[in-house]
Structure formats: structure tokens, C-alpha cells
Amino acid sequence: MNAIFKKNAINFGLISGLIGITVTTLMYLVDLKLFVNMWIGFGMLAVWIIIGVLLLSKSKRENQGSMTFKEAFTTYFLSAVIGILISTAFNIFLFNFFDTEAREVVTQHMLDMQVGMMEKFNTPQEQINEAITKIKESSQFSVKGQLFGIMQAMVGAIIFGLILAAFFKSKNKEVY
């Protein structure tokens, strides 16, 4: 891997991990209900998109405007993996070692939100009960839930990385 791409991927990965830690800490300190706020989720998605665009723009510029599809994808994906692992490690520590009660409170907020949405759509009580059981059995804030979240985030990073790589690859380079 080109030294420019590697350096930028690591730096932006660290930045995204620190942003994840900062946002999680702020939500934890302000109000645990923020963990189930979909607008914060959309906002964070926008932040990750901006970070990816800035990363690849900077990397391509520093490499004299040249970047293959593979280089763009690899740079983005390495950065995403670093950010995801840092954020997840912090979340595992926060919710499973530092404050396990917060995990239960957030899970309850998630349960309340899910039930409320299902009731709005006139979902049969039987299905609501199944959803309640499923949420209680597999909290996304448990270690197992966090590890599953890594897999989901990786899939999202792959999809988004492919899109960004197609957009940022140089036109004069070989297509992979």
C-alpha cells in the first residue's frame, strides 16, 4: 500500500474513532435516550460520509491526482475498520464494564421506541411480544451485540467504500 494512502487511512481512522468516542460520551452524559434517536444516527452517517470524502480527496490530491479503484477502496476501508474498532472497543468498555446499568436503560428505551412504532402500524400483539423477547435476549450493547454490530458496520463500510472508490478513482487508471 502506498505510504500516502496508508498514513491518511490511519490518521482518518483515528479521527473517526475519536469522533465516535466523543459522540458516545456526550450522549451518555446528556441523556441515554439519545442512543435511540434516529436523527443522531442519520447525523453520524453524514459525518462518516464527509470523513470518507475528505480522506479520499486528500489522498488523491497528495498522490498527484492519481488513485486506482483498489487504492481508493483499500484506503477507505482501512480507515473505516480502524474507526469502527476504536468506537466499538469504547462502547464495549462503557456498557459492559464501566456502567452496565446504562446498557439496560438504553435497551429499555430501544424497547419502548420499537413497541411504540409497532403499535402505530397496528402490528399484532403476538409480533410485538416476539420483538420484545428478541430485544431483551440480544441487547445491541452487550459484548455479543457489539461484535455483531462490527460485522454490520463492516458490510456498510464495504458498500460505501465501493461507491466512494468508483467516484474517486482516476479516469486514466486501469479499471479493476
MODELLER restraints for C-alpha pairs under 7 A, 6 or more apart:
rsr = mdl.restraints
at = mdl.atoms
rsr.add(forms.Gaussian(group=physical.xy_distance, feature=features.Distance(at['CA:4:A'], at['CA:59:A']), mean=6.59, stdev=0.5))
rsr.add(forms.Gaussian(group=physical.xy_distance, feature=features.Distance(at['CA:5:A'], at['CA:59:A']), mean=5.80, stdev=0.5))
rsr.add(forms.Gaussian(group=physical.xy_distance, feature=features.Distance(at['CA:5:A'], at['CA:75:A']), mean=5.69, stdev=0.5))
rsr.add(forms.Gaussian(group=physical.xy_distance, feature=features.Distance(at['CA:6:A'], at['CA:75:A']), mean=6.57, stdev=0.5))
rsr.add(forms.Gaussian(group=physical.xy_distance, feature=features.Distance(at['CA:8:A'], at['CA:55:A']), mean=6.69, stdev=0.5))
rsr.add(forms.Gaussian(group=physical.xy_distance, feature=features.Distance(at['CA:8:A'], at['CA:59:A']), mean=6.57, stdev=0.5))
rsr.add(forms.Gaussian(group=physical.xy_distance, feature=features.Distance(at['CA:9:A'], at['CA:75:A']), mean=5.26, stdev=0.5))
rsr.add(forms.Gaussian(group=physical.xy_distance, feature=features.Distance(at['CA:9:A'], at['CA:76:A']), mean=6.48, stdev=0.5))
rsr.add(forms.Gaussian(group=physical.xy_distance, feature=features.Distance(at['CA:9:A'], at['CA:78:A']), mean=5.90, stdev=0.5))
rsr.add(forms.Gaussian(group=physical.xy_distance, feature=features.Distance(at['CA:9:A'], at['CA:79:A']), mean=4.41, stdev=0.5))
rsr.add(forms.Gaussian(group=physical.xy_distance, feature=features.Distance(at['CA:10:A'], at['CA:79:A']), mean=5.72, stdev=0.5))
rsr.add(forms.Gaussian(group=physical.xy_distance, feature=features.Distance(at['CA:12:A'], at['CA:55:A']), mean=6.54, stdev=0.5))
rsr.add(forms.Gaussian(group=physical.xy_distance, feature=features.Distance(at['CA:12:A'], at['CA:79:A']), mean=5.88, stdev=0.5))
rsr.add(forms.Gaussian(group=physical.xy_distance, feature=features.Distance(at['CA:13:A'], at['CA:79:A']), mean=4.01, stdev=0.5))
rsr.add(forms.Gaussian(group=physical.xy_distance, feature=features.Distance(at['CA:13:A'], at['CA:80:A']), mean=5.90, stdev=0.5))
rsr.add(forms.Gaussian(group=physical.xy_distance, feature=features.Distance(at['CA:13:A'], at['CA:82:A']), mean=4.86, stdev=0.5))
rsr.add(forms.Gaussian(group=physical.xy_distance, feature=features.Distance(at['CA:13:A'], at['CA:83:A']), mean=4.53, stdev=0.5))
rsr.add(forms.Gaussian(group=physical.xy_distance, feature=features.Distance(at['CA:14:A'], at['CA:82:A']), mean=6.56, stdev=0.5))
rsr.add(forms.Gaussian(group=physical.xy_distance, feature=features.Distance(at['CA:14:A'], at['CA:83:A']), mean=5.91, stdev=0.5))
rsr.add(forms.Gaussian(group=physical.xy_distance, feature=features.Distance(at['CA:16:A'], at['CA:83:A']), mean=5.02, stdev=0.5))
rsr.add(forms.Gaussian(group=physical.xy_distance, feature=features.Distance(at['CA:17:A'], at['CA:82:A']), mean=6.97, stdev=0.5))
rsr.add(forms.Gaussian(group=physical.xy_distance, feature=features.Distance(at['CA:17:A'], at['CA:83:A']), mean=3.92, stdev=0.5))
rsr.add(forms.Gaussian(group=physical.xy_distance, feature=features.Distance(at['CA:17:A'], at['CA:84:A']), mean=6.47, stdev=0.5))
rsr.add(forms.Gaussian(group=physical.xy_distance, feature=features.Distance(at['CA:17:A'], at['CA:86:A']), mean=5.05, stdev=0.5))
rsr.add(forms.Gaussian(group=physical.xy_distance, feature=features.Distance(at['CA:17:A'], at['CA:87:A']), mean=5.12, stdev=0.5))
rsr.add(forms.Gaussian(group=physical.xy_distance, feature=features.Distance(at['CA:20:A'], at['CA:87:A']), mean=5.35, stdev=0.5))
rsr.add(forms.Gaussian(group=physical.xy_distance, feature=features.Distance(at['CA:21:A'], at['CA:87:A']), mean=5.63, stdev=0.5))
rsr.add(forms.Gaussian(group=physical.xy_distance, feature=features.Distance(at['CA:21:A'], at['CA:90:A']), mean=6.57, stdev=0.5))
rsr.add(forms.Gaussian(group=physical.xy_distance, feature=features.Distance(at['CA:27:A'], at['CA:34:A']), mean=5.75, stdev=0.5))
rsr.add(forms.Gaussian(group=physical.xy_distance, feature=features.Distance(at['CA:27:A'], at['CA:35:A']), mean=6.69, stdev=0.5))
rsr.add(forms.Gaussian(group=physical.xy_distance, feature=features.Distance(at['CA:32:A'], at['CA:106:A']), mean=6.00, stdev=0.5))
rsr.add(forms.Gaussian(group=physical.xy_distance, feature=features.Distance(at['CA:33:A'], at['CA:106:A']), mean=6.62, stdev=0.5))
rsr.add(forms.Gaussian(group=physical.xy_distance, feature=features.Distance(at['CA:33:A'], at['CA:109:A']), mean=6.25, stdev=0.5))
rsr.add(forms.Gaussian(group=physical.xy_distance, feature=features.Distance(at['CA:35:A'], at['CA:106:A']), mean=6.76, stdev=0.5))
rsr.add(forms.Gaussian(group=physical.xy_distance, feature=features.Distance(at['CA:36:A'], at['CA:109:A']), mean=6.93, stdev=0.5))
rsr.add(forms.Gaussian(group=physical.xy_distance, feature=features.Distance(at['CA:36:A'], at['CA:110:A']), mean=5.87, stdev=0.5))
rsr.add(forms.Gaussian(group=physical.xy_distance, feature=features.Distance(at['CA:52:A'], at['CA:76:A']), mean=6.38, stdev=0.5))
rsr.add(forms.Gaussian(group=physical.xy_distance, feature=features.Distance(at['CA:56:A'], at['CA:72:A']), mean=6.54, stdev=0.5))
rsr.add(forms.Gaussian(group=physical.xy_distance, feature=features.Distance(at['CA:56:A'], at['CA:168:A']), mean=6.88, stdev=0.5))
rsr.add(forms.Gaussian(group=physical.xy_distance, feature=features.Distance(at['CA:60:A'], at['CA:66:A']), mean=5.65, stdev=0.5))
rsr.add(forms.Gaussian(group=physical.xy_distance, feature=features.Distance(at['CA:60:A'], at['CA:67:A']), mean=5.68, stdev=0.5))
rsr.add(forms.Gaussian(group=physical.xy_distance, feature=features.Distance(at['CA:66:A'], at['CA:170:A']), mean=5.55, stdev=0.5))
rsr.add(forms.Gaussian(group=physical.xy_distance, feature=features.Distance(at['CA:67:A'], at['CA:169:A']), mean=5.17, stdev=0.5))
rsr.add(forms.Gaussian(group=physical.xy_distance, feature=features.Distance(at['CA:67:A'], at['CA:170:A']), mean=5.25, stdev=0.5))
rsr.add(forms.Gaussian(group=physical.xy_distance, feature=features.Distance(at['CA:68:A'], at['CA:169:A']), mean=4.88, stdev=0.5))
rsr.add(forms.Gaussian(group=physical.xy_distance, feature=features.Distance(at['CA:68:A'], at['CA:170:A']), mean=5.89, stdev=0.5))
rsr.add(forms.Gaussian(group=physical.xy_distance, feature=features.Distance(at['CA:68:A'], at['CA:173:A']), mean=5.95, stdev=0.5))
rsr.add(forms.Gaussian(group=physical.xy_distance, feature=features.Distance(at['CA:69:A'], at['CA:165:A']), mean=5.18, stdev=0.5))
rsr.add(forms.Gaussian(group=physical.xy_distance, feature=features.Distance(at['CA:69:A'], at['CA:166:A']), mean=6.11, stdev=0.5))
rsr.add(forms.Gaussian(group=physical.xy_distance, feature=features.Distance(at['CA:69:A'], at['CA:169:A']), mean=4.84, stdev=0.5))
rsr.add(forms.Gaussian(group=physical.xy_distance, feature=features.Distance(at['CA:69:A'], at['CA:175:A']), mean=6.82, stdev=0.5))
rsr.add(forms.Gaussian(group=physical.xy_distance, feature=features.Distance(at['CA:69:A'], at['CA:176:A']), mean=6.69, stdev=0.5))
rsr.add(forms.Gaussian(group=physical.xy_distance, feature=features.Distance(at['CA:72:A'], at['CA:165:A']), mean=4.80, stdev=0.5))
rsr.add(forms.Gaussian(group=physical.xy_distance, feature=features.Distance(at['CA:72:A'], at['CA:168:A']), mean=6.74, stdev=0.5))
rsr.add(forms.Gaussian(group=physical.xy_distance, feature=features.Distance(at['CA:72:A'], at['CA:169:A']), mean=6.47, stdev=0.5))
rsr.add(forms.Gaussian(group=physical.xy_distance, feature=features.Distance(at['CA:73:A'], at['CA:161:A']), mean=5.33, stdev=0.5))
rsr.add(forms.Gaussian(group=physical.xy_distance, feature=features.Distance(at['CA:73:A'], at['CA:162:A']), mean=6.07, stdev=0.5))
rsr.add(forms.Gaussian(group=physical.xy_distance, feature=features.Distance(at['CA:73:A'], at['CA:165:A']), mean=4.95, stdev=0.5))
rsr.add(forms.Gaussian(group=physical.xy_distance, feature=features.Distance(at['CA:76:A'], at['CA:161:A']), mean=5.92, stdev=0.5))
rsr.add(forms.Gaussian(group=physical.xy_distance, feature=features.Distance(at['CA:77:A'], at['CA:157:A']), mean=6.43, stdev=0.5))
rsr.add(forms.Gaussian(group=physical.xy_distance, feature=features.Distance(at['CA:77:A'], at['CA:158:A']), mean=6.78, stdev=0.5))
rsr.add(forms.Gaussian(group=physical.xy_distance, feature=features.Distance(at['CA:77:A'], at['CA:161:A']), mean=6.17, stdev=0.5))
rsr.add(forms.Gaussian(group=physical.xy_distance, feature=features.Distance(at['CA:80:A'], at['CA:157:A']), mean=6.42, stdev=0.5))
rsr.add(forms.Gaussian(group=physical.xy_distance, feature=features.Distance(at['CA:84:A'], at['CA:150:A']), mean=6.80, stdev=0.5))
rsr.add(forms.Gaussian(group=physical.xy_distance, feature=features.Distance(at['CA:88:A'], at['CA:146:A']), mean=6.52, stdev=0.5))
rsr.add(forms.Gaussian(group=physical.xy_distance, feature=features.Distance(at['CA:92:A'], at['CA:143:A']), mean=5.85, stdev=0.5))
rsr.add(forms.Gaussian(group=physical.xy_distance, feature=features.Distance(at['CA:92:A'], at['CA:146:A']), mean=6.71, stdev=0.5))
rsr.add(forms.Gaussian(group=physical.xy_distance, feature=features.Distance(at['CA:95:A'], at['CA:102:A']), mean=6.40, stdev=0.5))
rsr.add(forms.Gaussian(group=physical.xy_distance, feature=features.Distance(at['CA:95:A'], at['CA:103:A']), mean=5.21, stdev=0.5))
rsr.add(forms.Gaussian(group=physical.xy_distance, feature=features.Distance(at['CA:95:A'], at['CA:141:A']), mean=6.32, stdev=0.5))
rsr.add(forms.Gaussian(group=physical.xy_distance, feature=features.Distance(at['CA:96:A'], at['CA:142:A']), mean=6.45, stdev=0.5))
rsr.add(forms.Gaussian(group=physical.xy_distance, feature=features.Distance(at['CA:96:A'], at['CA:143:A']), mean=6.90, stdev=0.5))
rsr.add(forms.Gaussian(group=physical.xy_distance, feature=features.Distance(at['CA:103:A'], at['CA:141:A']), mean=5.96, stdev=0.5))
rsr.add(forms.Gaussian(group=physical.xy_distance, feature=features.Distance(at['CA:107:A'], at['CA:139:A']), mean=6.33, stdev=0.5))
rsr.add(forms.Gaussian(group=physical.xy_distance, feature=features.Distance(at['CA:111:A'], at['CA:132:A']), mean=6.55, stdev=0.5))
rsr.add(forms.Gaussian(group=physical.xy_distance, feature=features.Distance(at['CA:111:A'], at['CA:135:A']), mean=6.74, stdev=0.5))
rsr.add(forms.Gaussian(group=physical.xy_distance, feature=features.Distance(at['CA:115:A'], at['CA:128:A']), mean=6.47, stdev=0.5))
rsr.add(forms.Gaussian(group=physical.xy_distance, feature=features.Distance(at['CA:118:A'], at['CA:128:A']), mean=6.79, stdev=0.5))
rsr.add(forms.Gaussian(group=physical.xy_distance, feature=features.Distance(at['CA:138:A'], at['CA:145:A']), mean=6.51, stdev=0.5))
rsr.add(forms.Gaussian(group=physical.xy_distance, feature=features.Distance(at['CA:139:A'], at['CA:145:A']), mean=5.87, stdev=0.5))
rsr.add(forms.Gaussian(group=physical.xy_distance, feature=features.Distance(at['CA:140:A'], at['CA:146:A']), mean=5.87, stdev=0.5))
